[in-house]
Amino acid sequence: MTEFDRIEVACFNLHWGCGGDGIPFDVTAACAALGADVIGLQEVWTPGGGPSAAARAASELGYGIRELPLTRMADIDGFRVVEREPEATGSWGLAVLTRFPVVGHRVLDLGRAAGDTVRRAALSVVLELPSGGTLHVVNTHLTHRLHAGPRQLRRLVRRLGPVSDAVVMGDLNMVGPAAAVLARRRRAVTGRTWPAGRPVAQLDHILVPRRYAVAEGEVLPGLGSDHRPVRAALLPRAQ
């Protein structure tokens, strides 16, 4: 086992770069505190006419980045998706920050739940590791609607395929045991993540296939969002 066999991944719902009280926090400092090789971010805010908070963090910290807007019209005042362009002050979506070269990426459409204003999707990224192998990471943010979240996760697993070795991470808006069963993967982290001040449930997950052993997994202290981040160290198993 070499130092390059250990892969540190993290997942963090940024809540538009604000706490539950609406007060902005330093997204770049939060990403630096995570200290992971790969970071999956949800609820990434991009102000109109400027780079996203994730892109600024990637530039300042030396990460590569792939982004996926889930809506192009949103307003940070009230944290809402809007339908009319005059009301929009930016957009909202997903991002993956990585210290490894990106050798492939695609978008997996997961559909829109009844009553939702956002069509959900997953950002699938394949990374080249220093050891010569690859790491497949899928970052997503599922609906909070209880009738539709499990359906979206099952759809994601079908689109990945039965032999996929992808690590699935994100705000799945469901508790860990259900997420693990539906994703056909193991939980790398167990612990409550939401709301950040006094968490009562784990909504944020890193789910790993059999290819990886989990060396460490933890819920980190709050870093400014209304969610706490999760981080795990993975070790590829011998094939």
N, C-alpha and C positions, 0 to 999 in steps of 0.2 A: 504494500500500500504506500503510495507516495502522497506528498502534500497536495498534488493536483487531483487526487481521487476524492477529496472532501469538497463538497459543493454547498455553499451557504445560500439559502433562498429565503425571501421574506415577502410578506403580503400585508398591504396597508390600505384601508379605505380612508382617503384624505378628507372626505366630506367637504369638497370644494376648497380645501385649504383653510377651513374654519372649524372652531370647536362647536359644541352643541349650543353654546351661548352666542354664536355668530362672530366671535372674535378671531381674526386671522392669526395663523401661526406660520413659522418659518418652515416651509416644505423642504427646502434644501438641507437645513439643519436636521430635520427629521429623517431624511433619507441617509444622511451621513451617520446618524446615530444607529440606523439599522445595520450598517456595515456589511451588507450581504453582497454576494456576487451577482445575484439576480433578484430584482424587486418587482413584484406585481402590484400596481397601483390602481385603485378604483376611485370613481368620483373625482377625476382630474379636471380642474377648471382651467379653461383657456380663455382669457379675456379677448374681446374683439380687437383685432389688429396687433396682437402680441403673441409671443410664445406661451405655451402652457407652463404651469408651475412645475410639471414633471420635466419638461424640456430644459427649463432653467436649471433645475437640480442636476440633470444629466450633464449639461455643459460645464457647470461649476465643479462637479465631482469626478468628471472623467468617464462617465458611463456612455455606452451607446444606448439608443432608445428606439422603440417602435410604439406608435400611438394609434388609437382607434377612437374617433369621436362616436358617441352613441346618439348624440343629438347636436345639430348645428345651431340651434336657437335655444338659449337658456339665459336666465337672469339670476345673478348671484344674490340680488336683493330678494330674499325669501326662498332661495335655493329651489328654483322652480324651472321647469321646462315650459317654454312659451311657444305659441303657434304663429305669432305675428312678428315680422322682422323688426319693426320699430321698438318692440319691447325687449329684444334680445341684447344682452351686453357681452355675450361670449358663447362658448360651447362646453360640453361636459362629456367625459368618456373614460377610456382605459389607457394604461401605458405599461410597458415593460422596460425597465432599466437593466442593462446587462454589461458586465465586464468582459464577456466573451463575444467573439464575432458571430453575427447573425448570418446563417447560411440558408434560411428559409423562413417564410412567415405567410400566414393566411388568416382570413376572417371566417368564423363559423357562425352562421346566422341561427339564432335560437328562437326567433319569433317574438311576437308581442302578446302579452297577457291581456285579457279583457280588463278594461279600466285603466291600463297603463298608458302613459304618454310617451314612453321610451321603448323602442324596439331593442331587445336584448341580443347580444352577440358575445363571442369569445375571441380573444386575440391569441392565436397559436404561433409560437416562435420556436424555431430549431436553432440551437447554439453549438458552436464548435468549441470543445473543451481542450485545454492545454495538453491533456493526456492523449489526444487524438480521437476520442469518442465524441458523441453528441449528447446534448441534453434537450429534451422536448418539454417546453413549458406552455401551459394554457392558462391564461388569466381571464376571469370573467366576473360579472356582477349580475346575479340573477334577481328576478322580481321578488318583491316582498309579499306578493299575493300568494297565500298558502295553497290555493288550488292550482297554481301554475308553476311555481318554482321547481317542484319535483319533475314536472313534465319537461321543463327546460334542461334540467341536469341530465335526464335520461336521453334527451335529444342530443346533447353534447357528447355523451358517451358513445352513442350510435355513430355519430359523425367522425369520432376519433377512430373507431374500428375496434374489433375484438382483441387484436394483439397490440394495441397501442401501449407504449411505455411512457406516455406523457404524465408529467406532474401537473395536477390540476390545482389551481389556487384561486382565491378570490373571496369576495363577500357573497356567500351563497344564500344568505337569508334563510338558513335552516340549521338546526342543531346538528352536532357532529355525527352521532350514530346514523341518522338518516342520510346525511350527505355521503358518508363512507359506503353505505350499502348501495345507494343509487349510483355512485361513481365507480363502484367495484375497485376501490382502493382503500388504503389504510390511512388513518389520521397521523400525520407527523407531529401535530401539536394538539394538546387537549387543555382547555382552560377557557374561562369566560372572557369575552372581548367587547361586549356591548351592553349598556353604554359605558364609555371609558371611565367615568367617575366612580360608579359602583356597578360593575358589570354583572348581569344576571344570566346571560346566555352567550354561547359561542356561535357567532355568525360567520366568522372569518376563518378560513381553512387552508391548509396545505395538505393535499391528498396524494399519496405516492403509490405507484405500482410495485409489484414484487421485485422489480429490477433493483430497487434501492433499499438499503438499510438506513434507519434513522439513528444517527449518532446523538443528536440533541434536538429538542423541540421545546419552545417556550412562548408564552404570551409575554410581551414586553410591557413595561409601564406606558401610560399614555404619553403621546408625543404632540398633543394639541388637537387632534381630531376627536369626534365623538365615538370613534372606534379605537381599540387598542390594536397595535400591530402584532403579527405572529412571525416567528423566525424558526428555521430548522436547518440542521446540518445533515446532509445526505451522503451516503457512501455507496457507490455502485457495487453491486454484488458481482462476483465472478460469473461469467457467462459459460 
